[in-house]
Amino acid sequence: MTGKIQVGYLVSYDYELLKTSLPTVYKDVDTVFIAIDKNRNTWNGGTFNIDESFFEWIRIFDIDKKVVIYEDDFYVPTLTTMQCEIRERKMLAEKMGTGNWIIQVDCDEYFVDFKKFVSDLRKYDSYLINPEKNPIQICAFWVMLYKYTEKGILYVDKPLKAIFATNYPNYKNGRRIKGRQIYTNNIVLHESLSRTEEDLRFKFENWGHNVDVDKGFLDKWLVVNENNYKDYKDFYYLQPKRWKKLAFFSTKNISQIKEIIENEKRLHVSKLKIYFKNFGQWLKFLLKKKTA
């Protein structure tokens, strides 16, 4: 019997975005676990509120009774924000169950084709047996939404690798484990930065990377728009040069953007690139086993 497809969300101040993300995965999962701090604390000790209408929306949406609400105390004052994040991810993974595919998705991440991602995962079901001896992590690619403008959304012009699933959730940094990475040709829209200035400032104070944000990032984010974005470069919030250029979607509709991505070959990752990435990872960990 193969393991279950378990999806977990860490829900906090951006809980409203789950209404866009959850429908992209719901049909193809066995269970969805939603982790919420019972005291409504962020990882930095800030506070947030969740309107009761949100839980009512979940009750109405969850027609197949797949959703499990998991509330616990996820904030520890003596830990850094990243340490709190890792702790919460591990606690959530324990609820999701050993021997299953552990997929953690953030509220601001929207799969373009989650059914395909699951199909790609199933090719590696043999790794669900004795996962501690053969830990792997499964990657997809973000299309990073950068900023809403008057007529659309700016986005980073190349897909970016992101880790979503693992057979052994011994997280070391965010969703990363110490194990072989397997690349899949799947795209996920990431609305990490495309927020109001107020929401973005709050996020930067309370998320796992709060001490790492580049000091000049917000100044550039505030001034760039659909008319001048080609005049700027280096947009990453941690190491600016990793995101060299932006591009523009002339719509704010997420469904329409997903259609554009499906039809726009430039935003796809080539099979050749994925092959060489996976070969490199396989070789790297083969050599590690031989020298261990």
C-alpha positions, -999 to 999 in steps of 0.1 A, spaced: 0 0 0 14 34 -10 16 63 15 -9 90 16 -6 124 0 -7 148 30 -6 185 26 1 209 54 -3 246 57 11 270 83 -16 296 86 -10 330 102 -16 366 93 -21 359 56 -48 333 62 -71 349 35 -48 337 8 -56 301 17 -89 306 -1 -69 308 -33 -43 281 -25 -64 253 -10 -86 248 -40 -55 242 -61 -46 210 -41 -78 198 -25 -90 172 -50 -57 153 -51 -49 150 -14 -58 125 12 -57 150 41 -51 187 45 -36 198 79 -39 235 88 -16 246 116 -26 277 135 -10 291 167 -36 288 194 -25 321 209 -24 338 175 13 346 179 37 350 150 72 335 151 85 369 162 60 373 191 36 396 171 -1 389 172 -27 384 145 -64 377 144 -84 353 123 -120 362 116 -145 334 124 -158 337 89 -126 320 77 -134 289 96 -169 290 83 -155 292 48 -134 260 55 -164 242 68 -184 250 36 -155 243 13 -144 210 28 -171 189 12 -150 157 14 -141 162 51 -104 163 43 -93 193 65 -79 189 100 -74 220 120 -43 217 143 -39 244 169 -8 245 192 17 268 208 42 275 180 59 306 194 89 301 217 104 335 229 139 320 233 140 308 196 147 328 165 119 332 139 136 306 117 139 282 146 102 287 154 94 281 118 113 248 117 98 237 150 63 243 137 70 225 104 83 195 124 53 195 147 29 197 118 48 169 100 43 146 130 6 151 127 7 143 90 23 109 97 54 89 89 53 68 58 34 94 38 44 121 14 47 152 35 39 183 14 40 216 30 25 246 11 23 282 23 -10 301 20 5 324 -7 15 295 -30 -8 283 -58 0 251 -78 -7 254 -115 -12 216 -118 -11 198 -85 -24 166 -100 8 164 -121 29 171 -91 13 142 -72 19 120 -103 56 129 -102 57 122 -65 43 87 -70 73 77 -91 93 78 -59 69 58 -36 97 33 -29 114 60 -8 85 59 16 99 26 29 126 33 55 127 70 47 153 78 74 178 58 54 170 74 21 157 110 27 147 129 -4 131 163 -11 110 170 -41 113 204 -59 90 224 -81 96 259 -95 81 292 -83 70 319 -106 75 347 -80 48 374 -81 66 406 -71 41 435 -70 6 444 -80 4 474 -103 -24 495 -117 -30 471 -147 -14 438 -136 14 420 -117 51 423 -119 69 390 -115 105 376 -115 112 366 -151 126 331 -145 112 302 -125 130 296 -92 135 263 -75 115 256 -43 111 225 -21 77 212 -13 76 175 -4 97 150 15 96 115 27 115 124 59 106 158 74 137 164 95 137 201 85 170 221 88 160 254 72 124 262 62 113 232 42 148 220 34 161 187 48 196 172 46 190 149 16 190 145 -21 169 170 -41 147 157 -70 136 183 -95 101 181 -111 87 201 -140 59 218 -119 51 255 -115 38 272 -84 27 308 -83 42 325 -52 25 356 -39 52 362 -12 58 399 -20 28 410 -40 10 426 -10 2 460 3 31 479 18 16 475 53 12 437 49 47 434 35 63 453 63 44 432 88 56 400 71 92 411 71 90 416 108 75 383 116 85 356 92 114 332 93 138 355 73 131 387 93 168 393 101 180 385 66 161 410 44 183 433 23 181 468 36 175 484 2 148 459 -9 117 479 3 129 512 -12 131 496 -46 99 477 -42 80 509 -34 92 528 -66 91 501 -92 60 498 -114 47 485 -147 62 515 -165 97 517 -151 105 481 -140 129 477 -170 150 505 -156 159 485 -125 177 452 -117 186 429 -88 153 424 -69 158 395 -45 150 404 -9 180 384 6 207 385 -21 195 411 -47 215 398 -76 198 364 -76 167 380 -92 181 401 -120 150 411 -140 112 414 -137 85 408 -163 48 418 -164 15 400 -164 -12 423 -178 -38 408 -155 -44 405 -118 -65 374 -122 -47 343 -108 -66 319 -129 -57 338 -161 -21 339 -150 -21 301 -146 -34 298 -181 -6 321 -194 20 300 -176 6 268 -191 9 283 -226 41 304 -222 70 281 -230 95 307 -216 82 301 -181 86 263 -184 117 245 -172 134 224 -199 135 187 -196 172 188 -203 178 212 -173 158 190 -150 177 159 -162 211 173 -155 200 187 -122 187 153 -111 217 135 -124 240 159 -105 220 153 -73 220 115 -78 258 115 -84 265 137 -54 246 115 -29 260 83 -45 295 95 -39 286 105 -3 273 70 4 305 55 -9 327 77 12 305 74 44 
